[in-house]
Amino acid sequence: MADLDVLLSDLRLLVDVESPSLEVEALSKSAAVLASLMHERTGRRATVVDGPVGPHVHWSGGGEPKVLILGHHDTVFPMGTVAQRPFSVVDGRALGPGVFDMKAGIVQALHAVAALDDPSGVEMLFTADEEVGSGSSRELLEERAQACGNVLVLEPSADGGAVKTGRKGCGTFEVVVGGRASHAGLEPEAGVNSLIEASHQVLHIATIGDAAAGTTVTPTVAQAGTADNVVPAETRIRVDCRVTSAAEKDRVEAAMAGLSPVDPEASVTVHGSMNRPPMPESSSATLLPLAEAAMPGVLGVAVGGGSDGNFTAALGIPTLDGLGAVGGGAHADHEHVFVDTMVGRVDLVEGILRGLL
C-alpha cells in the first residue's frame, strides 16, 4: 500500500515547481524535476523529449508495450501563483496551483507503477502542452498509444471519484468581424460598425448548437473598439464548441465556416476548428471492467470536457480517462484534492495495470 506521507511529499515537490503552459524555461525545470522523481520512484530513468513549447517526459518499463499512462505537467496558472498559493494541506484538502489538474494524478500513477513487481509493458508520458491544445505533443502521444494498445488517462476524476468513459469533442473558433472606423459623433454613418455586425453574428452562432444531439456552441469572449467616440473597425469573438459525434463535428465546422456578414460592407473571417474529436463511450468498454474489479462500486460517466484521451480514442485505441485525483476546482483558486482518496486512487491504477499485464 502506498504511503500517504510520501505521496504528499512528492505532490508538494511537483506543485511548488511552476509549469505554466508555453513558459518553456519553467516547463524545462518541471520536466527535469518530474524525470528525477520518476527515476527515484521506479528505479528506471525517464527521457525528456524537447518540444517547441516545452519538454515532454517519457518513461518505459521495458518489454513489449501494453499500456500507456498519459497525462500532462503543464498548468493554466501564471508564473508567481505558487508564491501566492504554495502547496498546503488544510482540513483534509491538498491545495496549490495544478494540484488537482493534474499533478496529484501524476504522483498517484508513479506510485502505482512503482508498486508493480515487474513494470515491463508499461509506459508513461507526461506532456507539456495539453492545456493549450497538445499541438506539439499530439504526434508523440498518438505514436506511443498505438504502440501500447491501451491508454489510461490520469486527468482528474469526475464528481465523487467516477472515472470518465466518454468525452465530447471540443474546439475553439475566433470570428473576426471587419468594419470601418469613423467619428461616432460627427459622422457615424461614414463608418461600418463591426460591433453591430458582430451582434448579428453572435445571435446566429448561438443557434448552431443542438441540445438534443449534445452539441453546444457558445460565444464566450468578445473584444471590440478602441475608444468611446470611434465607430469600431474590428470586433473579435471567441466561440467554444462541444460535440458528441463526428457528424456533429463536421456540421459545426461547416456552419462556422459558412458565416457571412449581414451588412455587405462588413467582413467576417473565421479561424479555428474542432481540435479534439469526440471520445465515444465504447472506447472504454474493455477497460472499465478492470477499474470496477480494482475498485468495486466505482462509476463511469461521460463528460463534456476534452483531454488527450480524445485523440487516442479516435484512433480506436481502448482509452479510460479520469483515473487521477479526486477533488475539485480545476483551473480555479480553490483547486483541491481530497487527501484521504489518494491511496485508493493509487490502488485503482495499480489494479488496472495488473489486469492488463
Buried (B, 14 or more C-beta within 10 A) or exposed (E): EBEEEEBBEBBBBBBBBBBBBBBBEBBBBBBBBBBEBBEEBBEBEBEBBEBEBBBBBBBBBEEEBBBBBBBBBBBBBEEEBBEEBEBEBEEEBBBBBBBBBBBBBBBBBBBBBBBBEEBBBBBBBBBBBBBBBBEBBBEBBBEBBBBBBBBBBBBBBBEEBBBBBBBBBBBBBBBBBBBBBBEBEEEEEEBBBBBBBBBBBBEEBEEBBBEEEBBBBEBEEBEBBEEEEBBBBBBBBBBBBBBBBBEBBEBBBEBBEEBEBEBEEBBBEBEBBBBBBBBBBEBBEEBBEBBBEBBEEBBBBBBEBBBBBBBBBBEEBBBBBBBBBBBBBBEEEEBBBBBEBBBBBBBBBBBBBBBBB
